[in-house]
Amino acid sequence: MDKDCVLYLLMDMRVNGVLDRILEKNADYQEIIRKSSDYSTRLDAMELPAEIRSLIDEYICEQNSLGARCGALAYLLGFSDCVELMTKPLHLTGTQKKTD
């Protein structure tokens, strides 16, 4: 999918605007931040060599990138599903049609 398409532009606007305000108030998200901060403090206290700290940082960055990409694709899929539901008749496979 072209990153200049309307879905990507809309996602960018919503994620970088509305989502930030939602996350500020979300208890689960705030708890994850707290736990992450605790782990970071413990990791700093270990005084690991720079090479190991760099490897850990690179690994964490790649894992974050995976999660962010998965979230972005899930958002696009959900949005496109909504568009399809609003613009096309609903056809559910494997379900029986109700007859009177």
Backbone hydrogen bonds in HBPLUS format (Angstrom, degrees):
<---DONOR---> <-ACCEPTOR-->    atom                        ^
c    i                          cat <-CA-CA->   ^        H-A-AA   ^      H-
h    n   atom  resd res      DA  || num        DHA   H-A  angle D-A-AA Bond
n    s   type  num  typ     dist DA aas  dist angle  dist       angle   num
A0005-CYS N   A0002-ASP O   3.04 MM   3  5.47 161.8  2.08 117.7 119.9     1
A0009-LEU N   A0005-CYS O   3.11 MM   4  6.42 163.1  2.14 154.8 160.0     2
A0010-LEU N   A0006-VAL O   2.80 MM   4  5.95 163.4  1.83 156.5 160.9     3
A0011-MET N   A0007-LEU O   2.87 MM   4  5.99 159.9  1.91 146.4 152.7     4
A0012-ASP N   A0008-TYR O   2.93 MM   4  6.09 162.4  1.96 148.8 153.2     5
A0013-MET N   A0009-LEU O   3.08 MM   4  6.29 160.0  2.12 145.9 151.0     6
A0014-ARG N   A0010-LEU O   2.91 MM   4  6.14 167.6  1.93 158.5 161.4     7
A0015-VAL N   A0011-MET O   2.77 MM   4  5.77 170.9  1.78 158.9 162.1     8
A0016-ASN N   A0012-ASP O   2.99 MM   4  5.77 161.4  2.02 141.3 147.4     9
A0017-GLY N   A0014-ARG O   3.39 MM   3  5.25 152.6  2.47  95.5 103.3    10
A0018-VAL N   A0014-ARG O   2.94 MM   4  5.20 112.6  2.41 124.8 141.9    11
A0019-LEU N   A0014-ARG O   3.02 MM   5  6.33 165.2  2.04 158.5 161.4    12
A0021-ARG N   A0018-VAL O   3.11 MM   3  5.47 121.0  2.47 105.8 119.2    13
A0022-ILE N   A0018-VAL O   3.14 MM   4  6.48 151.4  2.22 150.2 159.0    14
A0022-ILE N   A0019-LEU O   3.07 MM   3  4.99 116.5  2.49  94.3 110.3    15
A0023-LEU N   A0019-LEU O   2.87 MM   4  6.11 164.8  1.89 162.4 165.4    16
A0024-GLU N   A0020-ASP O   3.20 MM   4  6.38 147.5  2.31 141.9 149.6    17
A0025-LYS N   A0022-ILE O   3.08 MM   3  5.50 139.9  2.24 107.7 118.1    18
A0026-ASN N   A0023-LEU O   3.27 MM   3  4.98 147.2  2.38  94.6 104.0    19
A0030-GLN N   A0026-ASN O   2.99 MM   4  6.23 161.2  2.03 153.0 158.8    20
A0031-GLU N   A0027-ALA O   2.91 MM   4  6.11 147.5  2.02 147.5 156.2    21
A0032-ILE N   A0028-ASP O   3.08 MM   4  6.38 151.3  2.17 146.3 153.5    22
A0033-ILE N   A0029-TYR O   3.04 MM   4  6.40 154.3  2.10 148.4 155.5    23
A0034-ARG N   A0030-GLN O   3.00 MM   4  6.26 154.6  2.07 142.6 149.3    24
A0035-LYS N   A0031-GLU O   2.94 MM   4  6.21 165.2  1.96 152.7 155.8    25
A0036-SER N   A0032-ILE O   2.89 MM   4  6.02 162.1  1.92 149.9 155.4    26
A0037-SER N   A0033-ILE O   2.93 MM   4  6.13 154.5  2.00 148.4 155.0    27
A0038-ASP N   A0034-ARG O   2.99 MM   4  6.31 153.1  2.06 147.6 155.1    28
A0039-TYR N   A0035-LYS O   2.95 MM   4  6.29 160.0  1.99 154.6 159.3    29
A0040-SER N   A0036-SER O   2.92 MM   4  6.13 156.0  1.98 147.5 154.5    30
A0041-THR N   A0037-SER O   2.96 MM   4  6.19 155.5  2.02 148.0 153.9    31
A0042-ARG N   A0038-ASP O   3.01 MM   4  6.32 159.5  2.05 149.1 154.6    32
A0043-LEU N   A0039-TYR O   2.85 MM   4  6.05 156.2  1.90 150.0 157.0    33
A0044-ASP N   A0040-SER O   2.91 MM   4  6.11 158.4  1.95 148.8 154.4    34
A0045-ALA N   A0041-THR O   3.04 MM   4  6.27 149.8  2.14 143.8 151.8    35
A0046-MET N   A0043-LEU O   3.15 MM   3  5.33 146.7  2.27 102.3 111.9    36
A0047-GLU N   A0044-ASP O   3.21 MM   3  5.73 160.5  2.25 113.9 119.4    37
A0052-ILE N   A0049-PRO O   3.10 MM   3  5.50 119.2  2.49 107.0 120.6    38
A0053-ARG N   A0049-PRO O   3.01 MM   4  6.31 165.6  2.03 158.6 163.3    39
A0054-SER N   A0050-ALA O   2.86 MM   4  5.98 154.9  1.92 148.9 155.6    40
A0055-LEU N   A0051-GLU O   3.05 MM   4  6.27 156.5  2.11 142.7 148.7    41
A0056-ILE N   A0052-ILE O   2.93 MM   4  6.18 163.7  1.95 154.5 158.7    42
A0057-ASP N   A0053-ARG O   2.90 MM   4  6.06 159.4  1.94 145.9 152.0    43
A0058-GLU N   A0054-SER O   2.88 MM   4  6.12 160.2  1.92 151.6 156.6    44
A0059-TYR N   A0055-LEU O   2.96 MM   4  6.15 158.2  2.01 148.9 154.9    45
A0060-ILE N   A0056-ILE O   2.91 MM   4  6.14 164.6  1.94 154.1 158.1    46
A0061-CYS N   A0057-ASP O   2.91 MM   4  6.10 159.3  1.96 149.1 155.1    47
A0062-GLU N   A0058-GLU O   3.03 MM   4  6.26 157.0  2.09 146.5 152.0    48
A0063-GLN N   A0059-TYR O   2.97 MM   4  6.25 156.6  2.02 151.4 158.1    49
A0064-ASN N   A0060-ILE O   2.87 MM   4  6.10 157.7  1.92 151.6 157.9    50
A0065-SER N   A0061-CYS O   2.90 MM   4  6.14 150.7  1.98 143.7 152.1    51
A0066-LEU N   A0062-GLU O   2.96 MM   4  6.25 151.8  2.04 145.1 152.1    52
A0067-GLY N   A0063-GLN O   3.06 MM   4  6.35 164.1  2.08 150.6 153.9    53
A0068-ALA N   A0064-ASN O   2.85 MM   4  6.05 160.9  1.89 151.8 157.5    54
A0069-ARG N   A0065-SER O   2.89 MM   4  5.98 161.2  1.93 147.9 153.1    55
A0070-CYS N   A0066-LEU O   2.91 MM   4  6.07 162.8  1.94 151.4 156.5    56
A0071-GLY N   A0067-GLY O   2.93 MM   4  6.09 158.1  1.98 145.5 151.7    57
A0072-ALA N   A0068-ALA O   2.92 MM   4  6.14 155.7  1.98 147.4 154.0    58
A0073-LEU N   A0069-ARG O   2.92 MM   4  6.14 163.7  1.94 153.3 157.3    59
A0074-ALA N   A0070-CYS O   2.89 MM   4  6.06 153.5  1.96 146.9 154.8    60
A0075-TYR N   A0071-GLY O   2.94 MM   4  6.12 154.0  2.00 145.3 152.1    61
A0076-LEU N   A0072-ALA O   2.98 MM   4  6.28 164.4  2.00 150.5 154.2    62
A0077-LEU N   A0073-LEU O   2.87 MM   4  6.04 158.8  1.92 147.3 153.4    63
A0078-GLY N   A0074-ALA O   2.86 MM   4  6.03 165.3  1.88 150.2 154.4    64
A0079-PHE N   A0075-TYR O   2.86 MM   4  6.06 162.5  1.89 153.9 159.0    65
A0080-SER N   A0076-LEU O   2.86 MM   4  6.00 165.4  1.88 149.5 154.1    66
A0081-ASP N   A0077-LEU O   2.82 MM   4  5.99 148.5  1.92 146.3 155.8    67
A0082-CYS N   A0078-GLY O   2.98 MM   4  6.25 153.3  2.06 144.8 151.5    68
A0083-VAL N   A0079-PHE O   2.97 MM   4  6.32 160.1  2.01 152.6 157.8    69
A0084-GLU N   A0080-SER O   2.93 MM   4  6.11 160.8  1.97 145.4 150.8    70
A0085-LEU N   A0081-ASP O   2.86 MM   4  6.10 157.9  1.91 150.0 156.1    71
A0086-MET N   A0082-CYS O   3.01 MM   4  6.23 147.4  2.12 146.8 155.3    72
A0087-THR N   A0083-VAL O   3.01 MM   4  6.14 130.5  2.26 143.7 156.9    73
A0087-THR N   A0084-GLU O   3.24 MM   3  5.17 135.8  2.44  94.3 106.3    74
A0088-LYS N   A0084-GLU O   2.92 MM   4  5.65 139.3  2.09 153.3 157.2    75
